[in-house]
C-alpha cells in the first residue's frame, strides 16, 4: 500500500552521530546525541492516513516500511535492510559505516509479534529495507544518503513515518517510547542500552549521577522525571526496574542495569545515535527513546534464539510501559 505526502520541506540537521556497526569500534566515551540542532530544523509533515494497524505502508520507492500499531511503542530497524538496487550508488563518504546489523530486521518483526501476543496491542514498526551500503537510517541526511540527492526523500519518508507513529502513540497514551534496534560486534556479549549518556558518566556513583544533569539531558528525560511508579530518575536508568534491569533479571546481560551499572573503562559501548537524539525526549516532548545494541550469540544468530529473545524483550517492554508510563 502506498500513499502520498504533501507539504514537505527539507529538514536541516547539522549534527553527525556515530552509531552501530557489525564490527568493533574504539572505546566510546562521548554521548552520541548531545544537543543536536533539531529545534531549528523544519520537521517533515506527517504522511496522511487513515492507517490500519498491522497493515504495511511503503514510501513511493518501496525502501521504507511502516506498520501502524495500537500500543504507545515504536520499534525501528534502521540497519537490517537487504535491498541493493543497482541504480543506487554505494555510500562512500569518509565517515560512512556500511556494515549491516545482521538479522535485526527479522528480530524487530518478531518483537512486534511477541508483544502483540502478550498484550493484545501491537507496537508500531518502521523498517529501512535498504542495505546500509546504500542508505543509513540512523544518520543526518547528508551522511545517511552519502550525498545522493535521490535518497533525500527516502530520509524524509523515514522520519515522517516515525513522527506519524509517535503522534499515534501520544494519542493512545499521552506519551510513548521508541526503541531503536541495532546489533553490535563488541567483545562482551551483552545488550548495550543507549540513553545519550556517556560511558564515563554512567561510571559515576548514583549520588553523583543524581546531582548532575545526566538523566535530564538523556533520551528518556520525560520518563526519568515522571515515572508513574514514582521511581527516581537514576532507578529508571540503572535500577532493577529499568529496562536494562528487567532484561538482566530475565537472564540477558545488559548495561546499564542494577547488575552492571556501566561499561568498564576501555570497554566498547554505544551510547545512542541520531534516531535516539532526534526522536527521544532530550529536547523535550513526551516520547522517550532507547537505543538497544544487541550482541549476536544467543540473541540474533539463529531463528530460535531470535524468537526466544523477542519474547523476553517484549515481556520487559510491556512491564516497563506499565510501571513507568501507566500503560496497560
C-alpha positions, 0 to 999 in steps of 0.5 A: 500500500502506498500513499502520498505526502504533501507539504514537505520541506527539507529538514536541516540537521547539522549534527553527525552521530556515530552509531552501530556497526557489525564490527568493533569500534574504539572505546566510546566515551562521548554521548552520541546525541548531545544537543543536536540542532533539531529545534531549528530544523523544519520537521517533515509533515506527517504522511496522511492516513487513515492507517490500519494497524498491522497493515504495511505502508511503503514510501513511493520507492518501496525502501521504507516500511511502516506498520501502524500499531495500537500500543504507545511503542515504536520499534525501528530497524534502521540497519537490517535492510537487504535491498541493493538496487543497482541504480543506487550508488554505494555510500562512500563518504569518509565517515560512512559505516556500511556494515549491516546489523545482521538479522535485526530486521527479522528480530524487530518483526518478531518483537512486534509479534511477541508483544502483540501476543502478550498484550493484545496491542501491537507496537508500531514498526518502521523498517529501512529495507535498504542495505546500509551500503546504500542508505543509513537510517540512523544518520543526518541526511547528508551522511545517511544518503552519502550525498545522493540527492535521490535518497533525500526523500527516502530520509524524509519518508523515514522520519515522517513515518516515525513522527506519524507513529509517535503522534499515534502513540501520544494519542493512545497514551499521552506519551510513548517510547521508541526503541531503536534496534541495532546489533553490535560486534563488541567483545562482551556479549551483552545488550548495550542500552543507549540513553545519550549518556556517556560511558564515563558518566554512567561510571559515576556513583548514583549520588553523583549521577543524581546531582548532575544533569545526566538523566535530564539531558538523556533520551528518556528525560520525560520518563526519568522525571515522571515515572508513574511508579514514582521511581527516581530518575537514576532507578529508571536508568540503572535500577532493577526496574529499568529496562536494562534491569528487567532484561538482566533479571530475565537472564540477558546481560545488559548495561546499564542495569542494577547488575552492571551499572556501566561499561568498564573503562576501555570497554566498547559501548554505544551510547545512542545515535541520531534516531535516539537524539532526534526522536527521544525526549532530550529536547523535550516532548513526551516520547522517550527513546532507547537505543538497544545494541544487541550482541549476536550469540544467543540473541540474533544468530539463529531463528530460535534464539531470535524468537526466544529473545523477542519474547523476553524483550517484549515481556520487559517492554510491556512491564516497563510501559506499565510501571513507568508510563501507566500503560496497560 
